[in-house]
Every structure is written in structure tokens, then in C-alpha cells.
């Protein structure tokens, strides 16, 4: 049994069907009729993946299911009357549009399961999306070293610094930085890869005609131009709470390894880590202060046996990637400002630094200016400074 047939069989569990009956023919390279049918199902805003798999399993082909009578949808696939009514309404609407032209007008590509560009790692999921929607560089879907870098939206300065360092090292070594474009750790990893002109993939929890969060619209456009945006949801689909969990399973499946940079007790990154472990992916965790509640989830993972990550080069070595050469001249700031630099692991204002270090305010401003011009620190909203890396 190959991976695609096995995935279809898992999706069809509970239907009292054989593996051969349950396997959608869309798992293999398909004819034009079958591709149109799979896309029509994927574009439906009301149908869940499990309902599509039930239909295709019951009728043998996506095209046969699409053409079937409404009564047969309910009788043979066991769909609820409300679902049947919604699907029937969608079928009438879909007949009036050309899906491929509609997607192309929005700069979105469709990639079908069975296509050369479809990531085979997604077939490890019990419910792989039959169609992916993509903007950007399609070839990145076939990247051999994707690494998910994820964490909390409530990232500390230390967490952002760590995500930036890890993202840069992965991208410079030829890896693909994968994340969810969320506030905090995710966007720091994406920006780090883009800054060094490395590849990055953003997996979205909405249609690719929307940006969530909206404050990352500029980042989204840059990723679309230089990396790749991926979603299992068609254009028009808005963010919903359950879609973040569904998105996280794609993050876990797409990656060869998952790095949890910072996670609190209820962080969604923990679910990504759990899914990754279920799929046999290696999970790495950046340790944080034991006094911080914002790292309790991270430390739970370490206690459970996840690999500790204290240097991205260790991760690169495990993946078989060659790290970039470090410049000793750029590794540390001038010795006279090391205390000031070390104090900026968390964002601080000049006044708080002067008080913390018992240093004259004018001396602090001199050090901040030199460190900023040297690229070791950066300004953040609110008049604070923090280390770049």
C-alpha cells in the first residue's frame, strides 16, 4: 500500500469500504474532468474535507460524486440533509464560473494531490488537503529541508531575538523557513529569512486573498514575491478559530523538523509540536527563563523529551545542512559596550538602562548610538531598544 492510498484509506475509515473503494482517484495524476471536480469541491465554502472524502470514497471518483444526484449524496455517502442542500446550492453556483480563471485573476495557483508540486509529506496526515492554494514560488513546495519555526504571539524580546537568529541561520544554510505569519515568533522568523534573501513559506489559516493579521500585509506581499504562501482554503475564506488548528497540522506535516522558540502553557505552538511528534518529526525547543510563565509550555516539551536547541548550528548539523561561516568581527559588539548589549536581551529604554547599569544617561545614549549604527541593536515602538541578534 503506497502513502497516497493509505492516506485515502484513513480518510475513509468508518464507511465500511475497502481500501480500493476509499482511495480517491485524485490521489494519482488525474484527467482534466477529475481535476475540475476536485477543484470544485475544494472551492466550496461549506464542505469539510471529511465530507469530500466520504463522497469520493462512496462514488469512486470526484467527478462521479460531483455529477451524482442529491439523494445519492445522502443515501450513499451518509451526508446530513443540511449538508446536501448546501452542496447542491454550491454546485449550481459553480457551474456559472470558470474556477481556474477566477483563481488566476487573484494570482493564486491550485496544486492537486498527485501533482509533482504537491508536498508528499502531507500524505502522512490522516486528512491531507486534496487541493492546495498557492501564491509565489511553486518550486518551494518541493524543498528538501523545510523547518518550521513557531511560537507564541506574546513573544518576549529574547524570543524574537532567538527566532531571528534561528531563521537567519536556516535560510543562510539553504533551508526553508516555514511558519504561520502570526504576530511574535512567526513573523520574526519570516523576516529573518527575507532579510538574508533566503526562502520562506507562510502557511495561512484563511484564503490567500486575505491577510491575517492585517498589520503583516507588507510582509505577506514580500513573502509572495520572494517565497511562497500556502493555504488549504480558497480565496474568500476568512479566519476562524478552528482553522488555526487545521493550519498547525499542515505546519507540522510540511516540516522535516519543528522548532518551538517560545510557548506558554496554552500556546498553539504546543499543538503544532504534538502533531509533529505524532507524525514522527523531530521537535526542538529553545529553553527560556524558568521563572517566566511565557516559557512553561516550552519547558513542558523539554521535560517530555524534546531536543533542546541552544545553537541553530546543532539543528543544521542534524539536518545535514552546512552553516554559514561566522564573521568573528561581527560576532560581538565592542567590549566597552558589552554590558549595555547584554542588558538588551529584553527591550529597554535609555532611562531604564541607565538605572539598571548605574551608568550616566549621556554615556548610555552614546553606547546605544554606536550599537545601533553597528547593527547590533534596533529601535522598537515605545522608545525602547533591543538586540538584533
N, C-alpha and C positions, 0 to 999 in steps of 0.2 A: 504494500500500500504506500503510494507516494504522499508527500506532505500535503499536496492540494486535495487529494481525495480524502485523506484523514481529516483535514480541516472541515471539509464538507460533511463528513460523517458526524463529527462532533456537533456541527450546527444543526443537523437533522435529528439529533437524539430526541426520543420521546414521540416520534412519528410512526413507529413500528415499520420502518422502511429498511431495506438492505442498503449497504454502502453504495452500491452501484446506482440504486434509485435516488439516494440522497445527494449524490455528487452533482452539483450544477455543472452543466456542460461549459459554463463560463469560466470554470477553473482552468481550462485549456485554451489555446488560441481559438478564437471564435469567428464565425462568419459574420457578415455585416448585419444580418437580421438579429442575431443573438446579441451583438454589441449594442444595437439600438435599444433592445428590450432591457438589458441590464442598466443602461444609462437612464432609461425612462423610469425604472424602479428606483434608482439612486436619486433621481431628481425629485421624487415625490416627497413633499414636506411632512407627510403624516405617517409614513410607514417606517417601522423599525427593521433593523437588519434581520432579526429572528423571524419576522413575518415574511420577509422576502425569501429567506432560506426555506421556510416551510412551503411557500408557494412553488419555488423552483424544484424542491425535492418531490412535491406531490405531482408535478406535471412533467418533470424530466428536463425541461429547458425553460430558460427565462422567457423566450419568445412564446412558447406554448402557454405559459402561465399568463402572460400579458394578453394573449388572444382569447383566453378561456371565458366562459360565461360567469356572471357574478354568482349564480347559485353554486357553481362548481368550486369557486373560491372558498365558499363557506363549507360545502359538503366535503370536498377532498382535502383541503388544507386546514380545516377547523378554525377559520378566522371568525371573529365576532362580527355580528351584523353591522355594528357601527364602523368597524374597520373596512368591511366590504363596501359600505356606502361611500366612505371617503375615497377609497381606491377607485371606485367607479367614476366618481366626480373628477379625480385627477386624470384618469385615462381619457376622458372627454377633452379636458383642457390640453393635455399633452399632444393630442392629435393635431392641434392648431399651431404648434410651434416646431421649429427645427432646432432640436437641442444643441447640436454642435455649433451652429451659427450663433445661437444665443450665448453659449459659453465663450466662443471666440471673441464676441463683441466685448466681453468683460476681461479678456486676457487670461482666461482660465482654460487649462487643458484637462482632459479626462484620461485617466490611466486605468485600464481594466485589469482585474486579476487574470493572470495568464500572459499579460504583455511583458515584453522584455524589460520595461522600466518599472514594473510593479515590484516592490521590495519583497523578496522571498521570505525575509524574516517575519513579515506579518502573518505568514501562514502558520506560525507557531501559536497564534491566537485561536481560541475556540470559535470566534466570530469575526474573522478578518473582513474588512470592508470590501465588497465586490468591486467598487469603483472609488478611486481617489481623485480628488480635485487638486490641481497643482498650478502654481504660478512661479515662474522663474526657471532655473536651470534644471531641466528634467534629468540630466545625467547624474545629478547628486543623489537621486533616488537609488542609484546603483553603487554608491560609495562603499568602499570596503572597510572603513574604520569610523563609523558613526559613534559618537559618545554623547550621551545625554547628560547635561549639566543643569540641575534643577534645585529648587529650594523655596524657602518662604517668601511671601510678598513683603513681610515685615523684616527685611534684611538689615542687619547691622552694618556699620562701616567695615568691620572685619570681614563679614560675609561677602560684601560687594567686592572687597579687595581680593579675597580668595577666589571668587568666581571669575574676576577679571584675569588674574594670574593663570588659573586653570584653562580658561577659554583661549587665552593667547598662546599658551604652550601647545595645546591640542591643535589649534589652527596652524601654527608655525611648523608643526611636525607633520602636517599633511592630513590630520584627522578632520572629521566633520563635526562641528559643534551643533548639537541638537537640543532644543529647549522649547518652551511654550510661550515665549514672548510676554510673560506676565511681569508685573512690577517686581522689583527687587532682584533676586538672584538670576532669574531667567534672562531679563533684558541685559544685565551686566555681562553675562556670558556671550550673548549675541553681539553686543557692541564690541567686546574684546576681540572676537573673531573678525569682525568687519574692520576694526582699527588696523589689524595687521594684514588686511586683504586676504583673509582666509575664508573658507567656505562655512556657511552656517545654514541650518534648517529650522524653521519655526513651524511647529505643529499647532494648528488653531482649533479652538473649540466653537467655531462659528463658520459661516460661509466666507470665502475669500474676497468678497466684495465689501466686507466689513472689517473694521479694525477694533480689536479689544485688547487692552484698554485704548481709548481714543488718543490718549496722550502719546502713544507709541506709533502714531501714523507715519511720521518721518522714518522711524526705524523699519516699519513694515515695508515702505517703499524701497528703502535701501536693501533690505533682505530680498525683495522680489527682483531687484536689478542685479544683485551680486550673489545671491544664494537661492534658496527655494522656500516657498510657503506651501504647506500641505494641510489638507482637511478632508475628512470623510463626508463633510456636509456641503451641499450645493450652495451656490450663491443665493442670498436671501435669508438663510437660516441665521437666527440671532443666538447669542449666548444664552445658555440656560444652565442651572446648577449641575444637572446630571451629565451635561456634555463635557464638563471638565474632567469627570471621572473617566468618561469614554476616551477623551483626548489623552489622558495619562496612560491608558493601556497601550495606545499607539506609540507614545514616547518610549515606554518600556520595551516594546517589541522591536522597534526600529533600531535600537542601540545595541552595540556589542557590549557596552558597559555603561553603568549609570553612576553618576557622581552626585551624592547629596551634599550640598555645600552647607546648608543651614536649614534645620527643620525643628519647629516647635512640636508640642505634644499632639496638635491636631492639624499639622501641615498636610496639604495634599501631596507633597513630595513623599510622604511616608507610604501612601498608597501606591505611588509610582514604584517605590523601592520594593514593596511587597509583590507587585505584579512582575517586576524584573526578576526577583528571586524565583517566583513560580515558573517563569519562562527559562530559567537556567542562565540568566545574565549575571555577570559579576557586578556587585554593588560596592562602591567605595564611599566612605563618609569622611568629611573634613571635621575633625574634633573642634570643639569650642570650649569656652569657659564653663567649668562645672557649676558655677554659681548662676549661670544665665538660663532662665526658663525658655529662651528662644532657641536653645540647643538641646532641649530634653528629648525631642524626637530623634535627633541625630545620635545622641548617646545611647538611646534605647537600641538603635540599629547596631551600634558598635558592640553593645553588651550581648546582642543576639548573634554576633559573629561576622558582621560586615567587615570588609577590609578598611583599615584606617589609611587615610591619604594625608600625608604631611608634605609631599612634594609631587607636583604633577609629573615629574620625570619618572617616578616609580610607575605611575599609570601607563605612561608611554612605553616603558620597557615591557610591561605586561602585554601590551597590545602589539608589540613588535614594531613600534614607530621610533624613529631616530629623533631625539630632541634637538632643538636648535642650539647653536653654540652661544653660550652666555658671554656677554662683554663684561670683563672684570671692572672696567672703568665706569660702567653704568649700574653695576650691581648694588652698590650702596652709595648714599649721598655723602658729602664731605663730613669728615669725622667731627668737625666743630658743631654740626647740626644734627648729630645722631640722636641726641636726647629729644630734640624737637620732633624729629621724624618719627621716632618710636612712640611718642605721645599721641600721634595722629592715626593710630590704629582705629580709633573712633573719631567721627567728626567733632572738631572743637573750634571755638572762636579764638581770636588772638588774645582776648582778655582772659579767657579761661586757661589758656596755655601759660600765660604769664603767671597766673596764680598757682597753677599746678606745678610749674617748674621753678617757681620763685625766681623769675627772670624779668628784667626790665621790659616794659611793653615795647619800647623802641627797638630793643635787641630782638624781640620776638618778630616784629614786622620785618626786620632785615633778614632774618632767617627764613621766614615764610616766602619773601620775595625771591630769594636765591633758590629755595627748594622748588618753588612753582616754575620759575624760568628754566630750571634744570629738568623739569618733567617728573619730579619725584612725588609732588603733591598736586592737588587740584582744589579749586573752589567749589563749594556746593551751596545750594539755596540756603538762605538764612545767615549768610556771612561767615560760614564755617569753612574749615579746610580739612582735607583727609588725604591719606596716602593713595597714590595711584596704584602702586604695587610694591 
